[in-house]
Amino acid sequence: MLRTRTRTPLVIHDHVTDALKTPALIRLADNVILARFETMKVYAALGAVRALLDAGTIRPGQTLVDSSSGIYALALALACHRYGLRCHIVASTTVDATMRAQLEILGATVDQMPPSANLGLDQQRRVARVRQLLAENPDLHWMRQYHDPVHYLGYHELAGLIADALPDADLTVVGSVGTGSSTGGMTEALRGLGRGVRLVGIQPFGSVTFGADRFADPEAIIAGIGSSVWFDNVHHELYDTIHWIDFRHAMGGAVHLLRGHAVFAGLSTGATYLAAGWEARRHPDRMHLVIGADTGHRYVERVFARHAEAIDPTRTRPLEITSLAELALPWSVLEWRRQPWRKTGTESNR
């Protein structure tokens, strides 16, 4: 006898951004849930553009410009398409032909940086190019995804969805730090709703954001989870724990996630999944929400095609450290304990 299943009603959306922004929630273990996004930064871009239009800061037909390594570029182009704005992207050298074609068809103009010796130089070149464009055309509006707190607003909506889906559990959010807006905005809003939320942030080696800039990870292509320049939108006092994870371990996490759960997600999700597994074993009483920011398509050649080389993440564990002085490759973890950042002088490199 066939079992009757409850059907989930389909929703008709007026614009594709409404369909793209909502994550799929997938159970990976009893106390681990993956929030899988096609492109999570749609929340940031939509929330920011709506707020700026409502405030009169920008107007329909104006050109919005920003620097991006990929997924924010697409999110901003989609938001501009929705609200009748023009879009100019200063793109990282890591933006591939598939992403660039989407941006151009959506109507965005694209400045792409030439190949660089490292992602730090790429990022600095992008910021310099944005400043040049603003000097040449003052009517451009710089979205400043790294610095403008307006990018927090869209994630408050996401926090409400998460609160409804996971109403009773003590929650640990595990996600890449990046610009600070996604994990910061969502956690800030969840705590505002009275939820007891631990926030675990993921960083690559080489990122200035949490003091790992003295390290180099030669294979690192984890664009979007760390930076060589300072981000004002990172509020260090929101984070309970920080994991620094190198390329090889992030790759192992991404391949293991696909092999074990059939989830094809990006490299930052691989790193987050790895850290969340370790956290979940240490805290079995808490529910862990893994933020899967994007799909794995832009990592096919450099990650998934090399799956035979991937390490088994179940056979590795982080070095537990008590200060940044002890930080070491390939994977370290520190209890940050919601401490504010102690200024070092690098904060002016923006």
C-alpha positions as MATLAB code, in Angstrom:
seq = 'MLRTRTRTPLVIHDHVTDALKTPALIRLADNVILARFETMKVYAALGAVRALLDAGTIRPGQTLVDSSSGIYALALALACHRYGLRCHIVASTTVDATMRAQLEILGATVDQMPPSANLGLDQQRRVARVRQLLAENPDLHWMRQYHDPVHYLGYHELAGLIADALPDADLTVVGSVGTGSSTGGMTEALRGLGRGVRLVGIQPFGSVTFGADRFADPEAIIAGIGSSVWFDNVHHELYDTIHWIDFRHAMGGAVHLLRGHAVFAGLSTGATYLAAGWEARRHPDRMHLVIGADTGHRYVERVFARHAEAIDPTRTRPLEITSLAELALPWSVLEWRRQPWRKTGTESNR';
ca = [
       0.000    0.000    0.000;
       1.373    3.410   -0.949;
       1.991    5.784    1.910;
       0.215    9.135    1.612;
       2.599   12.069    1.800;
       1.797   15.632    2.759;
       2.471   17.895   -0.191;
       4.366   21.142    0.285;
       2.577   23.900   -1.614;
       4.551   25.616   -4.353;
       5.013   29.382   -4.186;
       4.967   31.655   -7.235;
       7.615   34.371   -6.920;
       7.599   37.755   -8.629;
      11.389   37.785   -9.013;
      14.026   35.066   -8.959;
      15.770   36.652   -5.955;
      12.891   35.549   -3.720;
      13.375   31.973   -4.863;
      17.170   32.041   -4.563;
      17.551   33.542   -1.121;
      15.716   30.949    0.973;
      17.994   28.096    2.081;
      17.270   24.385    2.108;
      17.699   22.936    5.613;
      19.335   19.498    5.485;
      20.011   17.264    8.487;
      23.601   15.991    8.427;
      23.549   14.416   11.909;
      21.268   14.384   14.936;
      22.656   17.733   16.068;
      23.934   19.190   12.769;
      21.744   21.020   10.242;
      23.092   22.486    6.999;
      21.525   25.690    5.679;
      22.360   25.278    1.989;
      22.149   28.387   -0.189;
      22.550   28.828   -3.902;
      23.946   32.264   -3.127;
      23.496   33.494    0.444;
      24.548   37.081   -0.250;
      21.232   37.738   -1.990;
      20.015   38.509    1.551;
      22.754   41.120    2.024;
      22.287   42.762   -1.368;
      18.473   42.866   -1.298;
      18.326   44.144    2.263;
      20.936   46.815    1.578;
      19.450   48.026   -1.722;
      15.911   48.203   -0.299;
      17.109   50.190    2.724;
      19.159   52.599    0.604;
      16.247   53.196   -1.791;
      13.819   53.759    1.086;
      16.216   56.265    2.680;
      16.726   58.115   -0.603;
      20.458   57.416   -0.506;
      20.239   55.892   -3.986;
      17.675   56.360   -6.740;
      16.350   54.117   -9.559;
      18.661   54.207  -12.568;
      21.768   55.026  -10.518;
      24.890   52.858  -10.833;
      25.973   50.810   -7.819;
      29.594   49.660   -7.676;
      31.479   47.241   -5.478;
      34.377   44.818   -5.346;
      33.685   41.094   -5.173;
      35.206   37.641   -5.500;
      31.986   36.247   -6.951;
      28.838   35.591   -4.976;
      28.238   39.161   -3.788;
      28.740   40.321   -7.376;
      25.947   38.047   -8.551;
      23.726   39.006   -5.621;
      24.187   42.724   -6.291;
      23.566   42.288  -10.034;
      20.353   40.439   -9.228;
      19.228   43.131   -6.772;
      19.949   45.833   -9.365;
      17.991   43.856  -11.969;
      15.053   43.677   -9.569;
      15.009   47.356   -8.584;
      15.950   49.050  -11.865;
      19.508   50.027  -10.978;
      22.765   49.798  -12.900;
      25.623   47.670  -11.606;
      29.402   47.799  -11.984;
      31.559   45.051  -10.485;
      35.288   45.223   -9.831;
      35.880   41.490   -9.948;
      38.541   39.306   -8.411;
      40.857   37.369  -10.694;
      39.094   34.257   -9.287;
      35.768   35.124  -10.981;
      35.344   32.492  -13.700;
      33.818   32.703  -17.173;
      30.485   31.279  -16.025;
      30.059   33.941  -13.352;
      31.238   36.732  -15.624;
      28.787   35.724  -18.354;
      25.894   35.803  -15.856;
      26.904   39.258  -14.637;
      27.163   40.681  -18.141;
      23.833   39.231  -19.296;
      22.175   40.676  -16.183;
      23.418   44.071  -17.352;
      26.409   44.550  -15.074;
      29.663   45.947  -16.398;
      32.725   44.104  -15.137;
      36.289   45.202  -14.404;
      38.308   42.034  -13.728;
      41.690   42.135  -12.076;
      44.656   40.433  -13.799;
      46.210   37.307  -12.245;
      48.020   38.053   -8.968;
      50.729   36.389   -6.938;
      48.234   36.127   -4.074;
      44.685   37.019   -3.157;
      45.890   39.817   -0.895;
      47.307   41.745   -3.839;
      44.141   41.007   -5.827;
      41.983   42.465   -3.062;
      44.117   45.599   -2.728;
      43.993   46.169   -6.492;
      40.206   45.898   -6.446;
      39.818   48.505   -3.696;
      42.186   50.860   -5.539;
      40.166   50.453   -8.747;
      36.889   51.245   -6.964;
      38.417   54.427   -5.567;
      39.600   55.395   -9.051;
      36.099   54.895  -10.468;
      34.554   57.021   -7.718;
      37.026   59.820   -8.399;
      36.123   59.725  -12.107;
      32.342   59.551  -11.529;
      31.088   60.880   -8.170;
      27.507   59.832   -9.002;
      28.429   56.175   -8.525;
      27.298   54.697   -5.218;
      29.865   52.443   -3.565;
      28.001   49.661   -1.770;
      30.945   49.003    0.588;
      29.882   45.479    1.467;
      32.930   45.244    3.740;
      32.156   48.358    5.778;
      28.541   49.569    5.501;
      26.348   48.103    8.301;
      23.334   48.271    5.977;
      24.421   44.790    4.816;
      23.411   43.347    8.192;
      19.729   44.110    7.616;
      18.888   41.336    5.147;
      20.193   38.676    7.517;
      17.731   39.754   10.192;
      15.010   38.318    7.940;
      16.969   35.070    7.679;
      17.298   34.924   11.475;
      13.513   34.934   11.778;
      13.250   31.959    9.420;
      15.901   30.050   11.393;
      14.191   30.825   14.693;
      10.910   29.423   13.341;
      12.561   26.289   11.901;
      14.666   25.498   15.004;
      12.484   26.816   17.817;
      13.639   24.893   20.889;
      17.301   23.949   20.559;
      20.329   25.609   22.123;
      21.969   26.770   18.923;
      25.528   27.066   17.644;
      25.898   28.902   14.331;
      28.999   27.822   12.366;
      29.935   29.916    9.351;
      32.706   31.736    7.532;
      33.510   35.205    8.848;
      34.088   36.920    5.493;
      32.698   40.460    5.574;
      31.100   39.744    8.949;
      27.580   40.511    7.744;
      26.121   37.013    7.371;
      27.182   35.301   10.590;
      27.226   38.596   12.469;
      23.863   39.840   11.247;
      22.078   36.551   11.767;
      23.538   35.945   15.225;
      22.901   39.517   16.349;
      19.243   39.153   15.354;
      18.835   35.694   16.922;
      20.295   36.922   20.206;
      17.936   39.893   19.981;
      15.062   37.397   19.861;
      16.292   35.931   23.147;
      18.046   32.885   21.719;
      21.203   31.661   23.445;
      23.437   31.430   20.370;
      27.116   30.480   20.210;
      28.854   31.820   17.120;
      31.755   29.864   15.607;
      33.624   31.697   12.842;
      35.841   30.191   10.123;
      38.977   31.915    8.844;
      41.681   31.049    6.300;
      45.364   31.420    7.098;
      46.609   34.735    5.726;
      43.543   36.710    6.805;
      44.111   39.899    8.791;
      40.605   39.746   10.283;
      41.504   37.584   13.284;
      45.277   37.985   13.211;
      46.523   35.206   10.907;
      48.113   37.517    8.340;
      51.640   36.323    9.129;
      50.820   32.957    7.541;
      50.697   31.938    3.880;
      48.629   29.080    2.490;
      49.967   28.615   -1.070;
      46.843   26.881   -2.401;
      44.301   29.085   -0.658;
      41.396   30.069   -2.893;
      38.858   30.411   -0.106;
      37.703   33.774   -1.395;
      35.029   35.366    0.736;
      35.888   33.940    4.183;
      38.901   36.091    5.031;
      40.797   39.119    3.849;
      44.110   40.917    3.634;
      42.316   44.237    4.227;
      40.331   45.375    7.246;
      36.541   44.911    7.294;
      34.563   47.248    9.571;
      31.535   44.945    9.328;
      33.333   42.246   11.344;
      32.267   42.723   14.969;
      34.733   40.542   16.826;
      32.743   40.695   20.041;
      29.977   38.580   18.460;
      32.205   35.484   18.061;
      32.648   32.772   20.676;
      35.132   30.533   18.828;
      37.380   30.888   15.762;
      38.729   28.069   13.557;
      41.570   28.693   11.077;
      41.529   26.042    8.335;
      43.901   25.589    5.395;
      43.001   24.760    1.804;
      43.651   21.004    2.055;
      41.357   20.569    5.049;
      38.639   22.736    3.493;
      38.915   20.652    0.326;
      38.608   17.450    2.385;
      35.493   18.825    4.046;
      33.868   19.798    0.726;
      34.575   16.408   -0.874;
      33.403   14.520    2.235;
      30.180   16.549    2.311;
      29.434   15.589   -1.295;
      30.453   11.957   -0.832;
      28.619   11.430    2.442;
      25.546   13.632    2.026;
      25.310   14.305   -1.751;
      25.599   18.064   -1.094;
      27.611   19.951   -3.720;
      28.735   23.097   -1.929;
      31.588   25.580   -2.037;
      34.989   25.441   -0.409;
      34.009   27.711    2.475;
      31.172   25.294    3.241;
      33.705   22.459    3.299;
      35.714   24.305    5.949;
      32.569   25.116    7.920;
      31.350   21.520    7.742;
      34.706   20.294    9.037;
      34.658   22.665   12.010;
      30.995   21.966   12.762;
      31.632   18.219   12.960;
      34.318   18.758   15.582;
      32.152   21.223   17.505;
      29.143   18.883   17.418;
      31.143   16.003   18.871;
      32.285   18.217   21.728;
      28.827   19.667   22.375;
      26.302   16.889   21.638;
      23.601   18.718   23.614;
      23.531   21.687   21.208;
      22.093   21.996   17.699;
      24.699   23.154   15.169;
      23.647   25.180   12.140;
      26.199   25.003    9.309;
      26.083   27.934    6.872;
      26.601   26.700    3.292;
      27.005   30.011    1.474;
      27.088   28.829   -2.153;
      27.314   25.850   -4.487;
      30.504   24.109   -5.600;
      30.434   25.063   -9.267;
      33.283   27.574   -9.208;
      35.535   25.058   -7.444;
      35.157   22.142   -9.849;
      38.637   22.179  -11.362;
      40.687   23.104   -8.311;
      38.763   21.090   -5.717;
      36.287   18.478   -6.890;
      38.299   17.243   -9.884;
      41.048   16.453   -7.357;
      38.796   14.407   -5.075;
      41.216   11.465   -5.049;
      43.715   13.711   -3.210;
      41.255   14.813   -0.542;
      42.084   14.020    3.076;
      39.559   12.185    5.237;
      38.347   14.904    7.633;
      37.135   12.323   10.149;
      40.784   11.433   10.805;
      42.001   14.906   11.650;
      41.420   17.391   14.428;
      42.465   20.975   15.192;
      45.265   22.223   17.380;
      43.554   23.768   20.413;
      45.329   27.016   21.246;
      44.945   29.616   23.980;
      46.423   32.654   22.177;
      47.196   33.890   18.666;
      50.889   33.379   19.384;
      50.265   29.596   19.260;
      48.435   29.710   15.909;
      49.720   27.079   13.464;
      48.853   25.421   10.164;
      46.907   23.433    9.062;
      43.972   23.790   11.496;
      43.790   25.682   14.782;
      40.925   26.616   17.097;
      40.750   29.334   19.746;
      38.038   30.217   22.245;
      37.619   33.881   21.319;
      35.052   34.502   24.088;
      33.415   37.525   22.427;
      36.457   39.711   22.897;
      36.710   43.002   20.995;
      39.638   43.430   18.635;
      42.739   45.046   20.081;
      43.926   47.483   17.423;
      47.260   46.650   15.804;
      47.602   49.349   13.132;
      46.436   47.152   10.224;
      42.896   48.495   10.570;
      43.657   51.465    8.312;
      44.420   49.177    5.347;
      41.017   49.526    3.679;
];
